[in-house]
Amino acid sequence: MAKKSSTESSGKGTSAFDLIKSFDNSAEILADSKMAVIKDYINTGNYMLNACMTGSLFKGVPTGRVLTLAGDPGTGKSFLAVSICREAQKKGYTPVYMDSEGAIDVDFVARLGCDTSNFVIKQVTTISEVSTFMANLLKQINEKPESERPKVIFVLDSLGNLTSDKELNDTIAANQKRDMTKQQEIKALFRTNMTALSRAQAPMIVCSHIYRTQDLFAKTIVSGGAGINYGASLTMLLTTAKLDDKESDKEAEKRGVDPTKTGVIVTATPQKSRFTIPQRVQFWIPFFRSPNPYVGLEKYLTWENSGIVRGEMISQKEYDKLPESEKVKCYEMADENGVLCYARQKETSRKIVVSHLHKEVPVADLFTPKVLTDELLHKLDDDVIRPNFELPASDTMADVEDLVDAGE
C-alpha cells in the first residue's frame, strides 16, 4: 500500500490543515515546507567557527537566516564578513554589501580572494534606506520561479553606524533634539524583511558594534537593540588578543618593517544560537599570511579519535627499556614498513606522530590537509564535533542518567 502524503486526510474526518487550506493557501505542513528549511550552509573559512555556529565542521552560515558579528573595532568583523562572501561566491552567490562606514574597498576585497566583478556594493546612510532596498530586491527575487532565482548573500556593515531619517533631517536642520525613533526603525528593518529573506534562502550578515553598560553589574550589549537581538538566529561576540606568530615575524623582518603586531587571535563567543550548545572557539587572523582554516581543531584531537599525538616514534627495543610510568604514555602503531612501533607522547616535542601517515612530522604540518585529511575531518565531525556542539534530541535520556548517577 502506498504511503499517504503528509497533506492527505488521515481518514478520521476533516483535518485542521484541510480547514486552513480552505481559506489560506500560504500555510504548509512543516514536513513538506520549502520555506521552513535551511537548504545550504556557507563556510566561514575556519572549521571550528563553522562548528561553533551550526554544530558541524562542514556547515557554517545558514541560508535564510541572520548572523550578527559583534565586537569592538579591530576584532575582525569586516574581515570575517568578506571571507564568508568569498566562500559564498564559490557556491554561486552574489554578495550584496551594504556599507555604512567605508569599511571595504576593492583592494581589500580582492586580497581576501573575492571576485570583485561579482560583488555588489551599496553605500547606505539610513536604516529606512537599507530596509527599502532589501525589501525591493527580495520582492524581485521571490517573484521569480524558484529555479530562476539568483542566489544572494547580504552584508550590512555596520548596523550601528546607520542613522534614522529623523536624525539625518534634524542634523541638516541643525535641530539637536534627541532621536527616539532609531530603535523602532531597526525593529522595522528586520520585521519587514525576515520572512522574505527566509523565502529567498538568502543569508544576511550584520556587523555591529558593542558597548558596555555603566551600571553596577556592567554588561556587554550589541548595538541595535531588540531589533537585532530578536532578528538574528546567531549572534557571535568577537574579542581579540595579540597573535604570537613566528612565521609572520619572519616575514615582517624580511620586509624590513616593525609592526606593533603581526596578527590577532579572535575568540568567538556565541551570545545567541538556535543551532548549537554555545561554546567559545578561537581562530587566527595573521597579517602577513593567509588564515589557516584548521586552527582551533588541535584542541579536540586525541590519539583515540585521530591517531595523532605530539611526541616521537620509538622502536620495540626502545619501548621495552622504558619504565612503566613512561610506557603508559605510548601507543602502538606501525611504521611505513608495517613494523610494530610506538608513538611516545611528549608535550615538549617539536614533532607529531601521525598514525595514518605511519611516521612523525613537524608540528607545523598538523595544520595542513596532509595530516588533517578530508576523511579524518569527516570522522572527527561525526565522532567528536557534532556530539559536542549539536543540541541533544528530545528523546535523549542523558538527564535521567545524570539523576540516577547523582543518587548513587
SEROLO-749712 format. One record per residue (C-alpha): residue number from 1; x, y, z. Coordinates in Angstrom, 1 decimal. Layout:
<n: NUM	xx: X	yy: Y	zz: Z> .
...
END
This chain:
<n: 1	xx: 0.0	yy: 0.0	zz: 0.0> .
<n: 2	xx: 1.3	yy: 3.4	zz: -1.0> .
<n: 3	xx: 2.3	yy: 5.7	zz: 2.0> .
<n: 4	xx: 0.0	yy: 8.6	zz: 2.4> .
<n: 5	xx: 1.3	yy: 12.1	zz: 1.8> .
<n: 6	xx: 1.6	yy: 14.3	zz: 4.9> .
<n: 7	xx: -1.1	yy: 16.5	zz: 3.3> .
<n: 8	xx: -3.6	yy: 13.7	zz: 2.8> .
<n: 9	xx: -6.5	yy: 13.2	zz: 5.2> .
<n: 10	xx: -6.0	yy: 10.5	zz: 7.9> .
<n: 11	xx: -9.5	yy: 9.2	zz: 7.2> .
<n: 12	xx: -10.7	yy: 10.4	zz: 10.6> .
<n: 13	xx: -12.7	yy: 13.4	zz: 9.3> .
<n: 14	xx: -11.5	yy: 16.9	zz: 8.2> .
<n: 15	xx: -8.1	yy: 17.8	zz: 9.5> .
<n: 16	xx: -7.1	yy: 21.2	zz: 10.8> .
<n: 17	xx: -4.8	yy: 21.6	zz: 7.8> .
<n: 18	xx: -7.8	yy: 21.0	zz: 5.4> .
<n: 19	xx: -9.7	yy: 23.7	zz: 7.1> .
<n: 20	xx: -6.8	yy: 26.1	zz: 6.9> .
<n: 21	xx: -6.3	yy: 25.4	zz: 3.2> .
<n: 22	xx: -10.0	yy: 26.2	zz: 2.5> .
<n: 23	xx: -9.3	yy: 29.9	zz: 3.2> .
<n: 24	xx: -5.4	yy: 30.3	zz: 3.1> .
<n: 25	xx: -3.1	yy: 28.7	zz: 0.5> .
<n: 26	xx: 0.0	yy: 30.1	zz: 2.1> .
<n: 27	xx: 0.1	yy: 27.6	zz: 5.1> .
<n: 28	xx: 2.1	yy: 24.4	zz: 4.7> .
<n: 29	xx: 2.7	yy: 21.2	zz: 6.6> .
<n: 30	xx: 6.1	yy: 21.6	zz: 8.2> .
<n: 31	xx: 7.5	yy: 18.3	zz: 6.8> .
<n: 32	xx: 6.6	yy: 19.5	zz: 3.3> .
<n: 33	xx: 7.6	yy: 23.1	zz: 3.6> .
<n: 34	xx: 10.1	yy: 24.6	zz: 1.2> .
<n: 35	xx: 10.5	yy: 27.8	zz: 3.3> .
<n: 36	xx: 11.0	yy: 26.4	zz: 6.8> .
<n: 37	xx: 14.2	yy: 24.6	zz: 5.9> .
<n: 38	xx: 17.8	yy: 25.6	zz: 5.7> .
<n: 39	xx: 18.9	yy: 24.5	zz: 2.2> .
<n: 40	xx: 22.5	yy: 25.4	zz: 2.4> .
<n: 41	xx: 25.3	yy: 26.5	zz: 4.7> .
<n: 42	xx: 28.2	yy: 28.7	zz: 3.8> .
<n: 43	xx: 31.7	yy: 28.0	zz: 5.0> .
<n: 44	xx: 33.2	yy: 30.8	zz: 7.3> .
<n: 45	xx: 36.8	yy: 29.9	zz: 6.3> .
<n: 46	xx: 37.5	yy: 28.2	zz: 9.6> .
<n: 47	xx: 36.4	yy: 24.7	zz: 10.6> .
<n: 48	xx: 35.9	yy: 25.4	zz: 14.3> .
<n: 49	xx: 34.0	yy: 28.6	zz: 13.6> .
<n: 50	xx: 31.6	yy: 26.5	zz: 11.4> .
<n: 51	xx: 31.2	yy: 24.1	zz: 14.3> .
<n: 52	xx: 30.6	yy: 26.9	zz: 16.8> .
<n: 53	xx: 27.8	yy: 28.4	zz: 14.6> .
<n: 54	xx: 26.0	yy: 25.3	zz: 13.4> .
<n: 55	xx: 27.4	yy: 22.2	zz: 15.0> .
<n: 56	xx: 29.5	yy: 20.8	zz: 12.2> .
<n: 57	xx: 32.9	yy: 21.4	zz: 10.6> .
<n: 58	xx: 31.2	yy: 21.4	zz: 7.2> .
<n: 59	xx: 28.3	yy: 23.8	zz: 7.8> .
<n: 60	xx: 28.8	yy: 27.5	zz: 8.7> .
<n: 61	xx: 26.4	yy: 30.4	zz: 8.0> .
<n: 62	xx: 22.8	yy: 29.1	zz: 7.4> .
<n: 63	xx: 20.9	yy: 30.4	zz: 4.4> .
<n: 64	xx: 17.7	yy: 32.3	zz: 5.0> .
<n: 65	xx: 18.9	yy: 33.4	zz: 8.5> .
<n: 66	xx: 20.7	yy: 36.4	zz: 10.1> .
<n: 67	xx: 24.2	yy: 36.2	zz: 11.6> .
<n: 68	xx: 25.4	yy: 39.1	zz: 13.7> .
<n: 69	xx: 29.1	yy: 39.7	zz: 14.1> .
<n: 70	xx: 29.5	yy: 42.0	zz: 17.1> .
<n: 71	xx: 32.7	yy: 43.4	zz: 18.7> .
<n: 72	xx: 34.9	yy: 46.3	zz: 19.3> .
<n: 73	xx: 36.8	yy: 48.0	zz: 16.4> .
<n: 74	xx: 39.6	yy: 45.8	zz: 15.1> .
<n: 75	xx: 38.1	yy: 42.4	zz: 16.1> .
<n: 76	xx: 37.8	yy: 41.2	zz: 12.5> .
<n: 77	xx: 34.1	yy: 41.8	zz: 11.8> .
<n: 78	xx: 34.6	yy: 43.1	zz: 8.2> .
<n: 79	xx: 37.4	yy: 40.6	zz: 7.6> .
<n: 80	xx: 35.2	yy: 37.7	zz: 8.5> .
<n: 81	xx: 32.2	yy: 39.1	zz: 6.6> .
<n: 82	xx: 34.2	yy: 39.4	zz: 3.4> .
<n: 83	xx: 35.8	yy: 36.0	zz: 3.9> .
<n: 84	xx: 32.3	yy: 34.5	zz: 4.1> .
<n: 85	xx: 31.4	yy: 36.3	zz: 0.9> .
<n: 86	xx: 34.4	yy: 34.7	zz: -0.8> .
<n: 87	xx: 33.2	yy: 31.2	zz: 0.3> .
<n: 88	xx: 29.6	yy: 32.1	zz: -0.8> .
<n: 89	xx: 30.8	yy: 33.1	zz: -4.2> .
<n: 90	xx: 32.3	yy: 29.6	zz: -4.6> .
<n: 91	xx: 28.7	yy: 28.3	zz: -4.2> .
<n: 92	xx: 27.3	yy: 30.7	zz: -6.8> .
<n: 93	xx: 26.1	yy: 33.5	zz: -4.5> .
<n: 94	xx: 26.5	yy: 37.2	zz: -5.3> .
<n: 95	xx: 27.4	yy: 39.3	zz: -2.3> .
<n: 96	xx: 25.3	yy: 42.4	zz: -1.8> .
<n: 97	xx: 27.4	yy: 44.5	zz: 0.6> .
<n: 98	xx: 25.7	yy: 47.5	zz: 2.2> .
<n: 99	xx: 28.5	yy: 49.7	zz: 3.6> .
<n: 100	xx: 27.6	yy: 52.5	zz: 6.1> .
<n: 101	xx: 31.1	yy: 53.3	zz: 7.3> .
<n: 102	xx: 33.5	yy: 52.9	zz: 4.3> .
<n: 103	xx: 34.5	yy: 49.6	zz: 5.7> .
<n: 104	xx: 35.8	yy: 48.0	zz: 2.5> .
<n: 105	xx: 37.4	yy: 48.8	zz: -0.8> .
<n: 106	xx: 38.2	yy: 46.9	zz: -4.0> .
<n: 107	xx: 41.8	yy: 46.1	zz: -3.0> .
<n: 108	xx: 40.7	yy: 44.7	zz: 0.5> .
<n: 109	xx: 38.0	yy: 42.6	zz: -1.1> .
<n: 110	xx: 40.3	yy: 41.3	zz: -3.8> .
<n: 111	xx: 43.1	yy: 40.4	zz: -1.3> .
<n: 112	xx: 40.7	yy: 38.2	zz: 0.6> .
<n: 113	xx: 40.0	yy: 36.2	zz: -2.5> .
<n: 114	xx: 36.7	yy: 37.6	zz: -3.7> .
<n: 115	xx: 35.7	yy: 38.1	zz: -7.3> .
<n: 116	xx: 35.1	yy: 41.8	zz: -7.4> .
<n: 117	xx: 33.3	yy: 41.6	zz: -10.7> .
<n: 118	xx: 30.5	yy: 39.6	zz: -9.0> .
<n: 119	xx: 30.4	yy: 41.7	zz: -5.8> .
<n: 120	xx: 27.7	yy: 44.4	zz: -5.4> .
<n: 121	xx: 28.4	yy: 47.3	zz: -3.0> .
<n: 122	xx: 25.9	yy: 49.9	zz: -2.0> .
<n: 123	xx: 26.7	yy: 52.8	zz: 0.2> .
<n: 124	xx: 23.9	yy: 53.4	zz: 2.8> .
<n: 125	xx: 23.2	yy: 56.0	zz: 5.4> .
<n: 126	xx: 19.8	yy: 55.5	zz: 6.9> .
<n: 127	xx: 18.0	yy: 52.4	zz: 8.3> .
<n: 128	xx: 15.0	yy: 53.0	zz: 6.1> .
<n: 129	xx: 17.3	yy: 53.1	zz: 3.0> .
<n: 130	xx: 18.6	yy: 49.6	zz: 3.9> .
<n: 131	xx: 15.1	yy: 48.3	zz: 4.6> .
<n: 132	xx: 13.6	yy: 49.6	zz: 1.4> .
<n: 133	xx: 16.5	yy: 48.4	zz: -0.7> .
<n: 134	xx: 16.3	yy: 44.9	zz: 0.7> .
<n: 135	xx: 12.5	yy: 44.7	zz: 0.5> .
<n: 136	xx: 12.5	yy: 45.7	zz: -3.1> .
<n: 137	xx: 15.4	yy: 43.3	zz: -4.1> .
<n: 138	xx: 13.8	yy: 40.4	zz: -2.1> .
<n: 139	xx: 10.4	yy: 41.0	zz: -3.7> .
<n: 140	xx: 12.1	yy: 40.8	zz: -7.2> .
<n: 141	xx: 13.8	yy: 37.6	zz: -6.2> .
<n: 142	xx: 10.8	yy: 35.9	zz: -4.7> .
<n: 143	xx: 8.5	yy: 36.7	zz: -7.6> .
<n: 144	xx: 10.7	yy: 34.6	zz: -9.9> .
<n: 145	xx: 10.3	yy: 30.8	zz: -10.3> .
<n: 146	xx: 12.4	yy: 29.0	zz: -7.8> .
<n: 147	xx: 14.7	yy: 27.6	zz: -10.5> .
<n: 148	xx: 15.4	yy: 31.1	zz: -11.8> .
<n: 149	xx: 16.1	yy: 32.9	zz: -8.5> .
<n: 150	xx: 19.6	yy: 34.5	zz: -8.2> .
<n: 151	xx: 21.5	yy: 33.4	zz: -5.1> .
<n: 152	xx: 22.5	yy: 36.4	zz: -2.9> .
<n: 153	xx: 24.1	yy: 37.0	zz: 0.4> .
<n: 154	xx: 23.5	yy: 40.3	zz: 2.2> .
<n: 155	xx: 26.0	yy: 42.0	zz: 4.4> .
<n: 156	xx: 25.3	yy: 45.2	zz: 6.4> .
<n: 157	xx: 28.5	yy: 46.8	zz: 7.7> .
<n: 158	xx: 27.6	yy: 48.2	zz: 10.1> .
<n: 159	xx: 24.2	yy: 48.5	zz: 11.8> .
<n: 160	xx: 25.4	yy: 50.8	zz: 14.5> .
<n: 161	xx: 26.6	yy: 53.4	zz: 12.0> .
<n: 162	xx: 23.2	yy: 53.8	zz: 10.3> .
<n: 163	xx: 21.2	yy: 56.8	zz: 11.2> .
<n: 164	xx: 17.4	yy: 57.3	zz: 11.3> .
<n: 165	xx: 15.5	yy: 59.6	zz: 8.9> .
<n: 166	xx: 14.7	yy: 61.9	zz: 11.8> .
<n: 167	xx: 18.4	yy: 62.1	zz: 13.0> .
<n: 168	xx: 19.5	yy: 62.9	zz: 9.4> .
<n: 169	xx: 16.8	yy: 65.6	zz: 8.9> .
<n: 170	xx: 17.5	yy: 67.1	zz: 12.3> .
<n: 171	xx: 21.2	yy: 67.3	zz: 11.6> .
<n: 172	xx: 20.5	yy: 69.1	zz: 8.3> .
<n: 173	xx: 18.2	yy: 71.5	zz: 10.1> .
<n: 174	xx: 20.6	yy: 71.9	zz: 13.0> .
<n: 175	xx: 18.0	yy: 70.5	zz: 15.3> .
<n: 176	xx: 19.7	yy: 68.9	zz: 18.4> .
<n: 177	xx: 16.6	yy: 67.2	zz: 19.8> .
<n: 178	xx: 17.1	yy: 63.7	zz: 21.0> .
<n: 179	xx: 16.2	yy: 61.0	zz: 18.5> .
<n: 180	xx: 13.7	yy: 58.4	zz: 19.8> .
<n: 181	xx: 13.0	yy: 56.7	zz: 16.5> .
<n: 182	xx: 16.2	yy: 54.8	zz: 15.7> .
<n: 183	xx: 15.4	yy: 51.6	zz: 17.6> .
<n: 184	xx: 11.9	yy: 51.5	zz: 16.2> .
<n: 185	xx: 13.3	yy: 51.7	zz: 12.6> .
<n: 186	xx: 15.8	yy: 48.9	zz: 13.3> .
<n: 187	xx: 13.0	yy: 46.7	zz: 14.5> .
<n: 188	xx: 11.0	yy: 47.5	zz: 11.4> .
<n: 189	xx: 14.0	yy: 46.7	zz: 9.2> .
<n: 190	xx: 14.0	yy: 43.1	zz: 10.5> .
<n: 191	xx: 10.3	yy: 42.7	zz: 10.8> .
<n: 192	xx: 9.6	yy: 43.6	zz: 7.2> .
<n: 193	xx: 12.4	yy: 41.5	zz: 5.7> .
<n: 194	xx: 12.8	yy: 38.3	zz: 7.7> .
<n: 195	xx: 10.1	yy: 36.3	zz: 6.0> .
<n: 196	xx: 11.3	yy: 37.4	zz: 2.6> .
<n: 197	xx: 14.9	yy: 36.5	zz: 3.5> .
<n: 198	xx: 13.9	yy: 33.0	zz: 4.5> .
<n: 199	xx: 11.8	yy: 32.5	zz: 1.4> .
<n: 200	xx: 14.7	yy: 33.6	zz: -0.8> .
<n: 201	xx: 17.1	yy: 31.4	zz: 1.2> .
<n: 202	xx: 19.3	yy: 34.5	zz: 1.4> .
<n: 203	xx: 21.7	yy: 34.7	zz: 4.3> .
<n: 204	xx: 22.4	yy: 38.0	zz: 5.9> .
<n: 205	xx: 25.5	yy: 39.1	zz: 7.9> .
<n: 206	xx: 25.1	yy: 42.1	zz: 10.2> .
<n: 207	xx: 28.3	yy: 43.7	zz: 11.6> .
<n: 208	xx: 27.5	yy: 45.6	zz: 14.8> .
<n: 209	xx: 29.5	yy: 47.5	zz: 17.5> .
<n: 210	xx: 29.2	yy: 46.7	zz: 21.2> .
<n: 211	xx: 29.0	yy: 48.9	zz: 24.2> .
<n: 212	xx: 29.2	yy: 48.3	zz: 27.9> .
<n: 213	xx: 26.5	yy: 49.4	zz: 30.4> .
<n: 214	xx: 27.6	yy: 51.7	zz: 33.2> .
<n: 215	xx: 25.5	yy: 50.1	zz: 36.0> .
<n: 216	xx: 26.8	yy: 48.1	zz: 38.9> .
<n: 217	xx: 26.7	yy: 44.8	zz: 37.1> .
<n: 218	xx: 28.1	yy: 46.0	zz: 33.7> .
<n: 219	xx: 27.0	yy: 44.0	zz: 30.7> .
<n: 220	xx: 28.2	yy: 43.9	zz: 27.1> .
<n: 221	xx: 25.4	yy: 45.0	zz: 24.7> .
<n: 222	xx: 25.2	yy: 44.6	zz: 21.0> .
<n: 223	xx: 24.3	yy: 47.9	zz: 19.3> .
<n: 224	xx: 21.0	yy: 47.7	zz: 17.5> .
<n: 225	xx: 18.7	yy: 47.0	zz: 20.4> .
<n: 226	xx: 15.9	yy: 44.5	zz: 20.4> .
<n: 227	xx: 15.6	yy: 44.5	zz: 16.6> .
<n: 228	xx: 18.9	yy: 42.8	zz: 16.0> .
<n: 229	xx: 18.6	yy: 40.7	zz: 19.2> .
<n: 230	xx: 15.4	yy: 39.1	zz: 18.1> .
<n: 231	xx: 16.1	yy: 39.1	zz: 14.3> .
<n: 232	xx: 19.3	yy: 37.2	zz: 14.4> .
<n: 233	xx: 19.5	yy: 33.5	zz: 14.6> .
<n: 234	xx: 23.1	yy: 33.7	zz: 15.5> .
<n: 235	xx: 25.0	yy: 36.4	zz: 17.4> .
<n: 236	xx: 28.8	yy: 36.0	zz: 17.7> .
<n: 237	xx: 30.7	yy: 38.2	zz: 20.1> .
<n: 238	xx: 34.3	yy: 38.7	zz: 18.9> .
<n: 239	xx: 37.2	yy: 39.7	zz: 21.1> .
<n: 240	xx: 40.9	yy: 39.7	zz: 20.2> .
<n: 241	xx: 44.3	yy: 39.1	zz: 21.7> .
<n: 242	xx: 47.8	yy: 39.7	zz: 20.1> .
<n: 243	xx: 48.9	yy: 36.7	zz: 17.9> .
<n: 244	xx: 52.4	yy: 35.4	zz: 18.6> .
<n: 245	xx: 53.2	yy: 34.1	zz: 15.1> .
<n: 246	xx: 56.8	yy: 33.3	zz: 14.4> .
<n: 247	xx: 56.2	yy: 32.9	zz: 10.6> .
<n: 248	xx: 54.6	yy: 36.3	zz: 10.4> .
<n: 249	xx: 57.5	yy: 37.7	zz: 12.5> .
<n: 250	xx: 60.0	yy: 36.3	zz: 10.0> .
<n: 251	xx: 58.0	yy: 37.8	zz: 7.1> .
<n: 252	xx: 57.9	yy: 41.2	zz: 8.7> .
<n: 253	xx: 61.6	yy: 41.1	zz: 9.3> .
<n: 254	xx: 62.2	yy: 40.1	zz: 5.7> .
<n: 255	xx: 60.2	yy: 43.1	zz: 4.6> .
<n: 256	xx: 62.1	yy: 45.4	zz: 6.9> .
<n: 257	xx: 59.1	yy: 46.5	zz: 8.9> .
<n: 258	xx: 58.5	yy: 46.7	zz: 12.6> .
<n: 259	xx: 54.7	yy: 46.2	zz: 13.2> .
<n: 260	xx: 53.1	yy: 46.7	zz: 16.5> .
<n: 261	xx: 51.5	yy: 43.3	zz: 16.0> .
<n: 262	xx: 51.6	yy: 40.6	zz: 13.3> .
<n: 263	xx: 48.1	yy: 39.3	zz: 13.7> .
<n: 264	xx: 45.3	yy: 38.7	zz: 16.2> .
<n: 265	xx: 43.7	yy: 35.7	zz: 17.9> .
<n: 266	xx: 40.0	yy: 36.1	zz: 17.6> .
<n: 267	xx: 37.8	yy: 34.5	zz: 20.3> .
<n: 268	xx: 34.2	yy: 33.9	zz: 19.1> .
<n: 269	xx: 31.6	yy: 33.6	zz: 21.8> .
<n: 270	xx: 28.0	yy: 32.7	zz: 20.9> .
<n: 271	xx: 25.8	yy: 35.2	zz: 22.6> .
<n: 272	xx: 22.7	yy: 33.7	zz: 20.9> .
<n: 273	xx: 22.5	yy: 30.4	zz: 19.0> .
<n: 274	xx: 19.5	yy: 28.5	zz: 17.7> .
<n: 275	xx: 21.6	yy: 25.6	zz: 16.4> .
<n: 276	xx: 24.3	yy: 24.6	zz: 19.0> .
<n: 277	xx: 25.4	yy: 24.3	zz: 22.6> .
<n: 278	xx: 27.1	yy: 27.7	zz: 23.0> .
<n: 279	xx: 30.9	yy: 27.3	zz: 23.2> .
<n: 280	xx: 33.9	yy: 29.6	zz: 22.7> .
<n: 281	xx: 36.3	yy: 28.9	zz: 19.8> .
<n: 282	xx: 39.4	yy: 30.7	zz: 18.5> .
<n: 283	xx: 40.8	yy: 31.4	zz: 15.1> .
<n: 284	xx: 43.7	yy: 33.4	zz: 13.8> .
<n: 285	xx: 43.9	yy: 36.5	zz: 11.6> .
<n: 286	xx: 47.6	yy: 36.8	zz: 10.7> .
<n: 287	xx: 48.6	yy: 40.0	zz: 8.9> .
<n: 288	xx: 51.4	yy: 38.6	zz: 6.8> .
<n: 289	xx: 50.0	yy: 35.3	zz: 5.5> .
<n: 290	xx: 46.7	yy: 33.6	zz: 4.7> .
<n: 291	xx: 44.5	yy: 32.5	zz: 7.6> .
<n: 292	xx: 44.6	yy: 28.7	zz: 8.3> .
<n: 293	xx: 41.2	yy: 27.0	zz: 8.4> .
<n: 294	xx: 42.4	yy: 24.2	zz: 10.6> .
<n: 295	xx: 43.5	yy: 26.4	zz: 13.6> .
<n: 296	xx: 41.4	yy: 25.5	zz: 16.6> .
<n: 297	xx: 41.0	yy: 21.8	zz: 15.8> .
<n: 298	xx: 44.0	yy: 20.8	zz: 17.8> .
<n: 299	xx: 42.0	yy: 21.3	zz: 21.0> .
<n: 300	xx: 39.8	yy: 18.3	zz: 20.0> .
<n: 301	xx: 42.5	yy: 15.9	zz: 18.7> .
<n: 302	xx: 43.5	yy: 12.8	zz: 20.8> .
<n: 303	xx: 45.2	yy: 9.6	zz: 19.8> .
<n: 304	xx: 41.9	yy: 7.8	zz: 20.3> .
<n: 305	xx: 39.9	yy: 9.9	zz: 17.9> .
<n: 306	xx: 42.5	yy: 10.9	zz: 15.3> .
<n: 307	xx: 45.7	yy: 8.8	zz: 15.8> .
<n: 308	xx: 47.7	yy: 12.0	zz: 16.2> .
<n: 309	xx: 49.8	yy: 12.8	zz: 19.2> .
<n: 310	xx: 52.6	yy: 15.3	zz: 20.0> .
<n: 311	xx: 55.8	yy: 13.2	zz: 20.6> .
<n: 312	xx: 58.2	yy: 10.8	zz: 18.8> .
<n: 313	xx: 58.2	yy: 7.4	zz: 17.3> .
<n: 314	xx: 60.2	yy: 4.7	zz: 19.1> .
<n: 315	xx: 61.0	yy: 1.1	zz: 18.3> .
<n: 316	xx: 60.0	yy: -2.0	zz: 20.2> .
<n: 317	xx: 63.5	yy: -2.2	zz: 21.8> .
<n: 318	xx: 63.3	yy: 1.4	zz: 22.9> .
<n: 319	xx: 59.8	yy: 0.8	zz: 24.3> .
<n: 320	xx: 61.0	yy: -2.3	zz: 26.3> .
<n: 321	xx: 63.6	yy: -0.2	zz: 28.0> .
<n: 322	xx: 61.1	yy: 2.4	zz: 29.3> .
<n: 323	xx: 59.9	yy: 2.4	zz: 32.9> .
<n: 324	xx: 56.2	yy: 1.5	zz: 33.4> .
<n: 325	xx: 55.4	yy: 5.2	zz: 34.1> .
<n: 326	xx: 56.6	yy: 6.1	zz: 30.6> .
<n: 327	xx: 55.1	yy: 3.0	zz: 28.8> .
<n: 328	xx: 51.6	yy: 4.2	zz: 29.7> .
<n: 329	xx: 52.3	yy: 7.3	zz: 27.5> .
<n: 330	xx: 52.9	yy: 5.2	zz: 24.5> .
<n: 331	xx: 50.5	yy: 4.0	zz: 21.8> .
<n: 332	xx: 51.0	yy: 1.0	zz: 19.4> .
<n: 333	xx: 51.2	yy: 1.7	zz: 15.7> .
<n: 334	xx: 53.0	yy: 0.5	zz: 12.6> .
<n: 335	xx: 55.8	yy: 2.3	zz: 10.7> .
<n: 336	xx: 55.9	yy: 2.8	zz: 6.9> .
<n: 337	xx: 57.2	yy: -0.7	zz: 6.5> .
<n: 338	xx: 54.5	yy: -2.2	zz: 8.6> .
<n: 339	xx: 56.8	yy: -2.9	zz: 11.6> .
<n: 340	xx: 55.4	yy: -2.6	zz: 15.1> .
<n: 341	xx: 56.5	yy: 0.6	zz: 16.8> .
<n: 342	xx: 55.1	yy: 3.1	zz: 19.3> .
<n: 343	xx: 54.1	yy: 6.7	zz: 19.5> .
<n: 344	xx: 55.6	yy: 8.2	zz: 22.7> .
<n: 345	xx: 53.7	yy: 11.2	zz: 23.9> .
<n: 346	xx: 55.9	yy: 14.1	zz: 24.8> .
<n: 347	xx: 54.4	yy: 17.6	zz: 25.2> .
<n: 348	xx: 57.7	yy: 19.4	zz: 24.6> .
<n: 349	xx: 58.4	yy: 17.6	zz: 21.3> .
<n: 350	xx: 58.6	yy: 19.7	zz: 18.1> .
<n: 351	xx: 57.1	yy: 16.8	zz: 16.1> .
<n: 352	xx: 53.8	yy: 15.0	zz: 16.0> .
<n: 353	xx: 53.3	yy: 11.3	zz: 15.3> .
<n: 354	xx: 50.5	yy: 10.6	zz: 12.7> .
<n: 355	xx: 49.3	yy: 7.0	zz: 12.6> .
<n: 356	xx: 47.7	yy: 7.2	zz: 9.2> .
<n: 357	xx: 51.0	yy: 8.5	zz: 7.7> .
<n: 358	xx: 52.9	yy: 5.9	zz: 9.7> .
<n: 359	xx: 55.6	yy: 8.5	zz: 10.7> .
<n: 360	xx: 56.4	yy: 11.6	zz: 12.6> .
<n: 361	xx: 56.3	yy: 15.1	zz: 11.0> .
<n: 362	xx: 56.9	yy: 18.7	zz: 12.2> .
<n: 363	xx: 54.2	yy: 20.2	zz: 14.4> .
<n: 364	xx: 53.5	yy: 22.8	zz: 11.7> .
<n: 365	xx: 52.3	yy: 20.0	zz: 9.4> .
<n: 366	xx: 49.3	yy: 19.4	zz: 11.8> .
<n: 367	xx: 47.5	yy: 22.4	zz: 10.2> .
<n: 368	xx: 47.6	yy: 21.0	zz: 6.7> .
<n: 369	xx: 45.5	yy: 18.7	zz: 4.6> .
<n: 370	xx: 48.5	yy: 16.3	zz: 4.6> .
<n: 371	xx: 47.7	yy: 15.5	zz: 8.2> .
<n: 372	xx: 44.0	yy: 16.6	zz: 8.6> .
<n: 373	xx: 42.7	yy: 14.7	zz: 5.5> .
<n: 374	xx: 39.1	yy: 15.0	zz: 4.4> .
<n: 375	xx: 38.5	yy: 11.5	zz: 5.6> .
<n: 376	xx: 39.8	yy: 12.3	zz: 9.1> .
<n: 377	xx: 37.8	yy: 15.6	zz: 9.2> .
<n: 378	xx: 34.6	yy: 13.7	zz: 8.5> .
<n: 379	xx: 35.4	yy: 11.2	zz: 11.2> .
<n: 380	xx: 36.1	yy: 14.0	zz: 13.7> .
<n: 381	xx: 32.9	yy: 15.7	zz: 12.7> .
<n: 382	xx: 30.8	yy: 12.5	zz: 13.3> .
<n: 383	xx: 32.6	yy: 11.3	zz: 16.5> .
<n: 384	xx: 33.7	yy: 14.5	zz: 18.3> .
<n: 385	xx: 32.4	yy: 17.8	zz: 16.9> .
<n: 386	xx: 28.8	yy: 17.1	zz: 16.4> .
<n: 387	xx: 28.3	yy: 15.2	zz: 19.7> .
<n: 388	xx: 30.0	yy: 18.2	zz: 21.5> .
<n: 389	xx: 28.2	yy: 21.1	zz: 19.7> .
<n: 390	xx: 24.8	yy: 19.9	zz: 18.4> .
<n: 391	xx: 21.8	yy: 20.4	zz: 20.7> .
<n: 392	xx: 20.6	yy: 17.0	zz: 22.0> .
<n: 393	xx: 17.5	yy: 15.4	zz: 20.6> .
<n: 394	xx: 14.3	yy: 15.4	zz: 22.7> .
<n: 395	xx: 14.4	yy: 11.6	zz: 23.2> .
<n: 396	xx: 17.8	yy: 11.7	zz: 25.0> .
<n: 397	xx: 18.0	yy: 10.0	zz: 28.4> .
<n: 398	xx: 21.1	yy: 11.9	zz: 29.5> .
<n: 399	xx: 19.2	yy: 13.9	zz: 32.1> .
<n: 400	xx: 17.7	yy: 10.8	zz: 33.6> .
<n: 401	xx: 21.2	yy: 9.2	zz: 33.7> .
<n: 402	xx: 22.5	yy: 12.2	zz: 35.5> .
<n: 403	xx: 19.8	yy: 12.0	zz: 38.1> .
<n: 404	xx: 20.5	yy: 8.2	zz: 38.6> .
<n: 405	xx: 24.2	yy: 8.9	zz: 38.9> .
<n: 406	xx: 23.6	yy: 11.7	zz: 41.4> .
<n: 407	xx: 21.6	yy: 9.3	zz: 43.6> .
<n: 408	xx: 24.3	yy: 6.7	zz: 43.9> .
END
